[in-house]
Amino acid sequence: MQVVAPVAVVTGASSGIGAAIARALATKGWRLVLLARNEARLRQVANETGGEYELCDVSDRAQVDRVTSAVRERHPAIRLLVNNAGIPGGGRGFLDLEPEQIEQLIRTNYLGSVWCLRAFLPALEAGAPAHVVNIVSVAGTVAAGRSGPYSASKHAQLAFSRSTGVELAGSGIEVHTINPGLIETPGFPQRSQFRNTLLQRLVAEPDLVAERVVRAVERGRVEQFVPRTGTARPSGPGSCGPQQAEIESPDDGPVAFDWRGGTRRRLPRRVAGLHAQE
């Protein structure tokens, strides 16, 4: 009897985290349908992983519906949807980012996930038990002034991910959330942003996020921060700016680190539990 490989749809799969997720799923035997806007890079990842691909801008609801219809004709049942597509905010705030750019952040980072889940829901129901994995961000849990529009888009996506997990409870479709922190990708070149070598060493690779996606599906992990240890996050009274971060430490609790001057201060051990969700 021939075993049919389960189908996974990954958005934003042309590079960075999305491409790493595609490679990780391919090694686990998933049959891939990859979505993104850059055809040259998307075709390369599809060839590498043996997957199919469709050009799709998830911020365009009509385009999502058209692409989804084409995919569902070939694959009436899918077992996994990974909402990974996202764009950076350029480190600019609500008062200086162009209105069109703010709207695009919301359409891509938040509404793109909404449109994809709604469009693929019948296929997920047909493939149940199935999974939805939303790649959100640590930025969805804090508010940093100079990246406020990006943070807002990720706050909305996080609320969407958690809410749909409740809405779909008992349906055979599990919803998982991955919150990446300092991850080096083409859209988010993290290491070059830090002068301090400690923070540079804390930047992880996309493969770590991909590993956590596989873990979420295989072990039923509802929400994970990546990396679990060594994630830099705004903290304290100065959390409206990117000058200070909490760095999780598995032994002594988090450290508040000011990367302008390289100063450190130890936080109470109990704070660690607020950030290491898994």
C-alpha positions in Angstrom: 0.0 0.0 0.0 1.4 3.3 -1.1 1.7 6.0 1.7 0.7 9.4 0.5 2.8 12.2 1.9 0.9 14.9 3.8 0.7 18.3 2.2 2.0 21.4 3.8 1.6 25.0 2.5 4.3 27.5 3.6 3.9 31.2 2.8 6.9 33.5 2.5 9.0 30.5 1.5 11.5 32.1 -0.9 14.2 32.9 1.7 15.1 33.2 5.4 12.8 31.5 7.9 10.3 30.3 5.2 13.0 28.6 3.2 14.4 26.9 6.3 10.9 25.7 7.3 10.5 24.2 3.8 13.8 22.4 4.0 13.0 21.0 7.5 9.5 19.8 6.4 10.9 18.2 3.3 13.3 16.1 5.4 10.3 14.9 7.4 8.5 13.7 4.3 6.0 16.5 3.8 4.8 17.3 0.3 5.3 21.1 -0.1 3.3 23.9 -1.7 5.4 27.1 -1.4 4.0 30.6 -1.7 5.9 33.9 -2.0 6.4 36.9 -4.3 9.9 36.4 -5.6 9.7 33.8 -8.3 13.4 33.2 -8.9 14.2 32.5 -5.3 10.9 30.6 -4.8 11.6 28.3 -7.7 15.1 27.6 -6.3 13.7 26.5 -2.9 11.0 24.5 -4.6 13.6 22.7 -6.7 15.7 22.1 -3.7 12.9 20.6 -1.6 11.0 18.8 -4.4 8.0 21.1 -3.8 5.4 23.0 -5.9 5.2 26.7 -5.9 2.7 29.5 -6.5 3.4 33.2 -6.7 1.3 34.9 -4.1 1.2 38.3 -2.3 -0.7 37.4 0.9 -1.6 41.1 1.5 -3.9 40.9 -1.5 -7.0 39.0 -0.4 -8.3 38.4 -4.0 -4.9 37.0 -5.0 -4.9 34.7 -2.0 -8.3 33.4 -2.9 -7.2 32.7 -6.5 -4.0 30.9 -5.5 -5.8 28.9 -2.9 -8.4 27.8 -5.4 -5.7 26.5 -7.7 -3.9 24.7 -4.8 -7.1 23.1 -3.6 -7.9 21.8 -7.0 -4.6 19.8 -6.8 -4.7 19.1 -3.1 -8.3 19.0 -1.7 -6.9 18.1 1.7 -3.8 19.7 3.4 -2.4 18.8 6.8 -0.3 21.9 7.6 -0.5 25.7 6.9 2.5 27.8 7.9 1.8 31.5 7.9 5.3 32.9 7.7 5.1 35.7 5.1 6.0 39.1 6.7 7.8 42.3 5.9 10.0 44.6 8.2 9.0 48.1 9.3 12.4 49.7 8.7 12.7 50.7 12.4 10.4 53.7 11.9 7.6 54.8 14.1 4.0 55.8 13.7 4.9 59.5 13.2 7.5 59.1 10.5 6.6 56.0 8.5 4.5 56.7 5.4 0.8 55.9 5.8 1.0 53.5 2.8 3.8 51.6 4.5 1.9 51.3 7.8 -1.1 49.9 5.8 1.1 47.4 4.0 2.6 46.2 7.3 -0.9 45.5 8.6 -2.0 43.8 5.3 1.0 41.6 5.1 2.0 40.7 8.6 -1.5 40.4 10.1 -4.2 40.2 7.5 -2.2 37.9 5.3 -2.4 35.3 7.9 -6.1 35.8 8.3 -6.8 35.6 4.6 -4.7 32.4 4.2 -6.3 30.6 7.1 -9.8 31.5 5.9 -9.0 30.4 2.3 -7.3 27.2 3.2 -9.7 26.2 6.0 -11.8 23.8 4.0 -8.7 22.0 2.9 -7.4 21.9 6.5 -10.8 20.5 7.6 -10.6 17.9 4.9 -7.1 16.9 6.0 -7.8 16.9 9.8 -6.1 16.2 12.0 -4.3 19.3 10.7 -2.1 22.1 12.0 -1.7 25.9 11.5 1.6 27.4 12.5 1.8 31.2 12.7 5.3 32.7 12.7 4.7 35.9 14.7 7.5 37.7 16.6 8.7 38.7 20.1 7.7 42.2 18.8 4.1 41.0 19.2 4.6 40.9 23.0 6.3 44.3 23.5 5.9 47.9 22.2 9.1 49.6 21.0 8.7 53.2 19.9 10.8 53.3 16.8 9.3 50.1 15.5 5.8 50.7 16.7 4.0 50.0 13.4 5.8 46.7 13.0 5.1 45.8 16.6 1.4 46.7 16.1 1.1 44.4 13.1 2.7 41.5 15.1 0.5 42.2 18.2 -2.5 41.8 15.9 -1.1 38.6 14.4 -0.4 37.2 17.8 -4.0 37.9 18.9 -5.3 36.3 15.7 -3.1 33.2 16.4 -4.2 32.8 20.0 -7.9 33.5 19.2 -8.2 31.1 16.3 -6.6 28.4 18.5 -9.7 28.8 20.7 -12.1 29.1 17.8 -10.8 25.9 16.2 -10.6 23.9 19.4 -12.2 20.5 19.0 -12.2 20.8 15.2 -9.2 18.6 14.6 -7.1 21.7 13.6 -4.5 22.8 16.1 -3.1 26.3 16.0 0.5 26.9 17.1 2.4 30.2 17.6 6.2 30.7 17.1 7.6 34.0 18.3 11.1 34.5 16.9 13.4 37.0 18.6 16.9 37.7 17.2 17.0 35.7 14.0 19.4 36.5 11.1 17.4 36.7 7.8 17.7 38.7 4.6 14.8 40.9 5.7 16.1 41.3 9.2 19.9 41.5 9.3 20.2 41.4 13.1 23.9 40.9 13.7 24.9 44.1 12.0 22.6 46.1 14.3 24.7 45.4 17.4 28.1 46.7 18.3 28.3 44.4 21.3 29.7 40.9 20.6 27.5 39.4 23.3 24.3 40.4 21.5 25.8 39.4 18.2 26.3 35.9 19.5 22.7 35.7 20.7 21.4 36.0 17.1 20.2 32.7 15.9 19.8 31.2 12.4 16.5 30.4 10.6 17.1 26.7 11.0 16.3 27.0 14.7 12.9 28.5 14.0 12.3 25.7 11.5 13.2 23.1 14.1 10.6 24.6 16.5 7.9 24.5 13.8 8.5 20.8 13.4 8.5 20.4 17.2 5.2 22.3 17.4 3.5 19.9 15.0 5.1 16.7 16.3 4.8 17.5 20.0 1.8 19.7 20.2 3.6 22.8 21.4 1.1 25.6 21.5 3.4 28.6 21.7 7.2 28.9 21.7 9.7 31.7 21.8 12.8 31.3 19.7 15.5 31.2 20.8 14.2 30.3 24.3 17.5 31.3 25.9 19.3 34.4 24.8 16.3 36.3 23.3 16.7 40.1 23.6 13.5 41.9 24.5 12.8 45.5 25.5 12.3 45.8 29.3 11.4 48.1 32.1 10.5 51.8 32.0 12.6 52.2 28.9 10.7 49.5 26.9 9.4 52.1 24.5 12.8 52.2 22.8 15.3 49.7 21.5 18.1 50.6 23.9 17.6 48.0 26.5 16.9 44.3 26.4 16.2 41.3 28.7 18.5 38.4 27.9 17.1 35.1 29.2 19.5 33.1 31.3 18.6 29.5 32.3 20.7 29.6 35.4 20.4 32.9 37.2 17.4 34.6 35.6 17.3 37.3 32.9 19.9 40.1 32.6 18.9 43.5 31.5 21.5 44.7 29.0 22.0 48.2 27.8 23.8 47.7 24.4 24.6 51.4 24.1 27.1 51.3 27.0 27.4 47.5 27.6 26.0 47.7 31.2 24.3 44.7 32.8 22.0 44.2 35.8 20.5 41.0 37.1 16.7 40.8 37.3 14.8 38.6 39.8 14.6 35.0 39.0 10.8 35.0 38.8 10.9 37.3 35.7 12.2 34.3 33.7 8.8 32.6 33.8 7.2 35.6 32.0 9.2 35.0 28.9 10.0 31.3 28.5 6.7 30.0 27.2 6.8 26.6 25.6 
